[in-house]
Amino acid sequence: MSDFGVIEELWRKQFDELAAGWEDLPAGVRAHPGLKRIRLAALIISDNMGSMATKISELKAALDRTRAARPLAEWHEDNGPVLWWRFPIDEPPWCGTPNSDDWPHYHTHWTPLVVPEAP
């Protein structure tokens, strides 16, 4: 089971326990604004678990694509400068394109160059 699956299972168990005990609470307690807000938040979070799981899966797939080494044949000019690797990895990557004058010619794989956002 994935990390998210474990978290979702624990959350659903806690939510089910909260939902099951709700009707057993005295009416005055159920009417308490703070408890009503907590229950509402639990319902909203529970309803959003599916979309959260989808988003987490999409982000993980994007991260996996960024980390996966791609062969030289898959590089295209539209990719621009990337990080070039030789396996086994025994030196830092070279950054640039195969069209550069200083291309070392021995790198076989590349990964995207991830540019950070400004702080």
C-alpha positions in Angstrom: 0.0 0.0 0.0 1.3 3.5 -0.9 2.0 6.1 1.8 -1.1 7.9 0.7 -3.1 4.7 0.9 -2.0 4.3 4.5 -2.9 7.9 5.4 -6.3 7.6 3.6 -7.1 4.4 5.5 -6.3 6.0 8.8 -8.3 9.1 8.0 -11.3 7.1 6.9 -11.2 5.0 10.1 -11.1 8.1 12.2 -13.8 9.7 10.2 -16.0 6.6 10.4 -15.6 6.6 14.2 -16.5 10.2 14.4 -19.5 9.8 12.1 -20.7 6.6 13.9 -20.6 8.4 17.3 -22.3 11.6 16.1 -25.9 10.5 16.7 -25.0 9.1 20.1 -23.9 12.6 21.4 -26.5 14.6 23.4 -28.3 17.2 21.2 -26.7 20.0 23.2 -23.2 18.7 22.4 -24.0 18.1 18.7 -25.3 21.7 18.6 -22.0 23.1 19.9 -20.6 25.4 17.1 -17.0 24.2 17.5 -18.0 20.6 17.2 -20.2 21.3 14.3 -17.3 23.1 12.5 -15.0 20.1 13.2 -17.6 17.7 11.8 -18.2 19.9 8.7 -14.4 20.1 8.2 -14.2 16.3 8.4 -17.0 15.9 5.9 -15.3 18.4 3.5 -12.0 16.6 3.8 -13.5 13.2 3.4 -15.3 14.4 0.2 -12.0 15.7 -1.2 -9.9 12.6 -0.5 -10.5 11.3 -4.0 -9.4 14.5 -5.7 -6.4 14.8 -3.3 -5.4 11.2 -4.2 -5.6 12.1 -7.9 -3.5 15.3 -7.4 -0.9 13.4 -5.4 -0.7 10.7 -8.1 -0.2 13.4 -10.8 2.5 15.1 -8.8 4.3 11.9 -8.1 4.2 11.0 -11.9 5.6 14.4 -12.8 8.4 14.0 -10.3 9.1 10.5 -11.6 9.3 11.9 -15.2 11.7 14.6 -14.0 14.0 12.1 -12.3 14.0 9.5 -15.1 17.1 9.4 -17.2 16.2 9.6 -20.9 18.4 8.3 -23.8 20.2 10.7 -26.1 17.8 9.7 -28.9 14.9 11.2 -27.1 16.4 14.7 -26.8 15.1 17.4 -29.2 16.1 21.0 -29.6 12.8 22.0 -28.1 14.0 20.5 -24.8 16.7 23.1 -24.6 19.7 22.8 -22.2 19.4 19.7 -20.0 21.6 17.8 -17.6 23.7 15.1 -19.4 24.8 11.9 -17.6 27.1 9.0 -18.2 26.4 5.7 -16.5 27.6 4.6 -14.1 27.5 8.0 -12.6 31.0 8.9 -11.6 31.0 12.7 -12.3 28.6 15.6 -12.1 26.3 16.1 -15.0 27.2 18.3 -17.9 24.7 21.0 -18.7 23.9 22.1 -22.2 22.8 20.7 -25.6 24.4 18.2 -28.0 24.5 21.2 -30.4 26.9 23.1 -28.2 30.5 23.5 -29.4 31.8 22.1 -26.1 29.5 19.0 -26.1 31.7 16.2 -24.6 30.2 13.4 -26.9 30.3 10.7 -24.2 27.1 11.4 -22.3 24.3 8.9 -23.1 21.3 10.1 -21.0 19.7 13.3 -19.9 17.3 14.7 -17.4 15.4 18.0 -17.5 17.0 21.0 -16.0 14.6 22.1 -13.4 14.7 25.9 -12.9 13.6 27.0 -9.5 11.0 29.8 -9.0 12.2 33.1 -7.6 11.9 33.3 -3.8 
